[in-house]
């Protein structure tokens, strides 16, 4: 169809000249471009713990589940959002095989992503924390192969460290030197974010919006990061070591409806987690 015939199909339009026609094509295609980049991923899991339970999570073998609470032990800060949050405790005075030696929850991340995954949550350390305890831990141990990635709530500053291992090497440990990471301030909530890309061996970690870890080409040995734990074991100390979690989100390439990117931690949920609808076509176009 030539431009003259196309113009006749548009009521009230004069004959289209080539520059005008190209401009119209760009206008019509531009929403598709926006849709393609903005809806490339989505939120596939979310728990703000407002249900009052942890039914979305799995139990880690014989370990006790972390309870949902409305107030903190130290009474300094309540939930980050809403009226409830998760509280986990580590008791080093109990035997390791005691169900209450540490409280935790497990998430099957293998089923949530194909190649890219991003996790964001809010974390707060109670002022009674007297030990170093592992938190937010990816874990994979099939047979003799092993890799994990975990944060550590430290003492006495209660700063968040980050460490890990792949199947062939130890990841460099981050000790909290970067400006803007305020996780050494124990009285407030802190944002912790993880990004995994399987195909490139990439791991990124942000603390309070500061990129504190960026590794590329790590050896995952074709093993997916299939299990994620809220808290794990720690060091010796007293019996009350509480950590709080709120607004736990997982984004991945299996979801839709999000804006921003997982790879730079700008992703946010802007629509349905089960599907997306392209933006509507432009209306009332006038061809000049």
C-alpha positions in Angstrom: 0.0 0.0 0.0 1.4 3.4 -1.0 1.3 6.5 1.1 -1.5 8.1 -0.9 -3.8 5.1 -0.3 -2.9 4.9 3.4 -3.8 8.6 3.8 -7.3 7.9 2.4 -7.9 5.4 5.2 -7.4 8.1 7.8 -10.5 10.4 7.8 -9.8 14.0 7.5 -6.1 13.5 6.8 -4.2 15.1 3.9 -1.9 13.1 1.8 0.9 11.7 3.9 4.4 12.8 3.0 7.3 10.4 3.9 8.7 12.4 6.9 5.2 12.6 8.4 4.6 8.9 7.8 7.9 8.0 9.5 7.1 10.2 12.4 3.7 8.5 12.8 5.4 5.0 12.7 7.7 6.1 15.5 4.9 7.4 17.6 2.9 4.2 17.2 5.9 2.0 18.0 7.2 4.0 20.9 4.7 2.5 23.5 5.8 -1.0 22.5 9.4 -0.1 23.2 8.5 1.3 26.6 6.4 -1.8 27.3 9.2 -4.1 26.3 11.7 -2.6 28.7 9.4 -1.9 31.6 7.6 -5.2 31.7 10.6 -7.5 31.2 10.4 -8.8 34.8 8.1 -8.7 37.8 7.6 -9.5 41.4 7.1 -13.2 41.9 7.0 -13.2 45.8 6.1 -10.7 48.4 5.5 -10.9 52.1 4.9 -7.9 54.4 3.9 -10.3 57.2 0.6 -8.5 57.6 -1.2 -11.8 57.4 0.2 -12.6 60.9 1.6 -15.9 59.7 4.4 -17.3 57.6 2.3 -19.6 55.4 4.1 -18.5 52.2 7.3 -19.9 53.5 8.7 -23.4 53.9 10.0 -24.8 57.2 13.7 -25.6 57.2 13.7 -29.2 58.2 13.3 -29.4 62.0 14.1 -25.8 62.7 11.6 -23.6 64.5 9.9 -20.9 62.4 10.4 -17.3 63.1 7.3 -15.7 64.6 5.4 -12.7 63.3 5.2 -9.9 65.9 3.9 -6.3 66.2 6.6 -4.9 68.6 10.3 -5.3 69.0 12.0 -6.7 72.1 14.0 -3.5 72.7 11.0 -1.3 72.0 13.0 1.2 69.9 11.4 0.7 66.4 8.3 -1.2 65.3 7.5 -2.6 61.9 9.0 -1.0 58.8 5.5 -0.9 57.1 2.1 -1.9 58.3 1.6 -3.3 61.8 3.6 -6.6 61.7 7.1 -7.8 61.0 9.1 -11.0 61.3 11.4 -11.7 64.3 14.1 -14.3 64.3 16.3 -15.4 67.3 19.6 -17.3 67.6 20.4 -19.1 70.8 24.0 -20.4 70.9 23.5 -21.9 74.4 21.4 -24.7 72.8 22.8 -27.7 70.9 23.0 -27.1 67.2 20.4 -29.9 66.5 17.9 -28.3 68.9 15.0 -26.9 66.9 15.3 -23.6 68.8 19.0 -23.1 68.3 18.1 -20.7 65.6 14.7 -19.7 64.1 14.5 -19.5 60.3 12.3 -19.7 57.2 13.1 -21.2 53.8 12.1 -20.1 50.3 12.4 -22.3 47.1 14.1 -19.8 44.8 14.9 -22.4 42.1 11.2 -22.3 41.1 11.1 -18.5 41.0 13.7 -17.6 38.4 15.3 -18.8 35.1 18.4 -16.7 34.8 18.0 -13.4 36.8 16.7 -12.9 40.3 16.5 -9.9 42.6 15.7 -9.9 46.3 14.9 -6.8 48.4 14.0 -6.7 52.1 14.2 -4.5 55.2 16.3 -5.7 58.1 16.8 -4.4 61.6 19.1 -5.7 64.4 17.7 -5.6 68.0 20.0 -3.8 70.5 20.3 -7.1 72.4 22.3 -8.7 69.6 25.5 -9.9 71.1 26.9 -12.2 68.5 27.5 -12.4 64.7 24.6 -14.2 63.1 24.2 -15.2 59.4 21.2 -13.8 57.7 19.7 -13.7 54.2 21.5 -16.8 53.0 21.5 -18.4 49.6 22.5 -22.0 49.8 23.2 -24.9 47.4 24.7 -28.2 48.4 24.1 -31.0 45.9 26.4 -33.9 46.6 30.0 -32.7 47.2 29.6 -29.4 45.5 28.8 -26.3 47.6 28.2 -22.6 47.3 26.5 -20.0 49.4 26.1 -16.2 49.8 25.2 -14.7 53.1 25.0 -11.5 55.1 26.2 -11.3 58.7 24.8 -9.1 61.4 27.9 -8.2 63.4 28.7 -7.2 67.0 29.4 -4.8 68.6 28.6 -2.3 65.8 25.8 -4.5 64.4 27.1 -3.7 60.9 26.1 -6.0 58.1 29.0 -7.9 56.4 28.7 -10.0 53.3 30.6 -13.2 52.4 30.2 -16.4 50.4 31.6 -19.2 48.5 31.3 -20.7 45.0 32.0 -24.3 44.1 35.7 -23.4 43.5 36.5 -20.2 45.3 35.7 -18.0 48.3 34.0 -14.7 47.4 35.8 -11.6 48.8 34.3 -10.6 52.1 32.8 -7.1 52.4 33.5 -5.6 55.8 31.5 -2.4 55.6 33.9 0.3 54.4 31.8 2.0 51.7 30.4 5.4 52.4 26.6 5.5 52.6 26.2 2.0 54.0 24.6 2.9 57.3 24.1 -0.7 58.6 26.3 0.1 61.6 23.4 2.1 63.0 21.5 -0.4 65.0 18.3 1.6 65.9 16.9 1.8 62.4 15.7 -0.3 59.5 18.2 -1.0 56.7 17.6 -2.0 53.1 19.4 -5.1 51.8 19.3 -6.2 48.1 20.7 -9.1 46.2 21.0 -9.7 42.4 21.9 -13.0 40.8 22.5 -13.6 37.1 23.1 -17.3 36.5 24.5 -17.1 32.9 27.2 -14.6 33.6 28.1 -15.7 37.1 27.1 -12.3 38.5 26.4 -11.4 42.1 25.6 -7.9 43.3 24.7 -6.8 46.9 23.5 -3.4 48.0 23.3 -2.1 51.6 21.1 1.0 52.1 21.2 1.6 48.3 25.1 1.4 48.2 26.5 -1.3 45.9 28.9 -3.1 48.2 29.5 -6.3 46.1 29.8 -6.8 42.3 31.3 -10.0 41.2 31.2 -11.3 37.6 32.3 -14.6 36.1 31.9 -16.6 39.4 31.8 -20.3 39.0 28.3 -21.5 39.8 29.1 -24.9 38.1 25.7 -24.8 36.5 24.0 -24.9 39.9 21.1 -22.6 40.5 20.7 -20.8 43.8 17.7 -22.8 44.8 17.2 -22.2 48.5 17.1 -19.0 50.4 17.0 -18.7 54.2 16.1 -15.9 56.6 18.8 -16.3 59.3 21.2 -19.2 59.9 23.8 -20.2 62.6 26.0 -17.7 64.4 28.8 -17.4 67.0 28.7 -18.2 70.7 26.9 -15.6 72.9 23.8 -15.1 75.0 20.4 -16.6 74.4 18.6 -13.5 73.1 19.8 -12.3 69.7 16.9 -10.9 67.7 16.8 -9.8 64.1 13.7 -8.3 62.4 12.6 -8.5 58.7 9.8 -6.7 56.8 8.7 -6.2 53.3 10.4 -9.1 51.7 10.2 -9.1 47.8 11.5 -11.3 45.1 11.7 -10.2 41.4 12.7 -12.4 38.5 12.6 -13.0 34.8 9.6 -15.2 35.3 7.5 -12.3 36.4 5.9 -9.4 34.6 4.5 -6.0 35.4 7.5 -4.3 37.0 9.3 -1.1 36.2 13.1 -0.5 36.4 15.9 -3.1 36.3 16.9 -5.9 38.6 20.6 -5.4 37.6 20.8 -1.9 39.1 18.3 -2.3 42.0 15.8 0.2 40.5 13.1 -2.4 39.9 9.7 -1.8 41.5 6.3 -3.4 41.2 3.9 -1.4 39.2 1.3 -3.9 38.2 0.1 -7.5 38.3 2.5 -10.3 39.3 0.7 -12.7 37.0 0.5 -10.9 33.8 1.0 -7.5 32.0 -1.1 -5.5 29.7 0.6 -3.4 27.0 -0.1 0.4 27.2 -3.1 1.4 25.1 -2.7 2.6 21.6 -2.6 6.4 21.1 -6.0 7.9 20.3 -7.2 10.9 18.2 -4.1 11.1 16.1 -4.1 14.1 13.7 -1.9 13.8 10.6 -0.5 17.2 9.5 
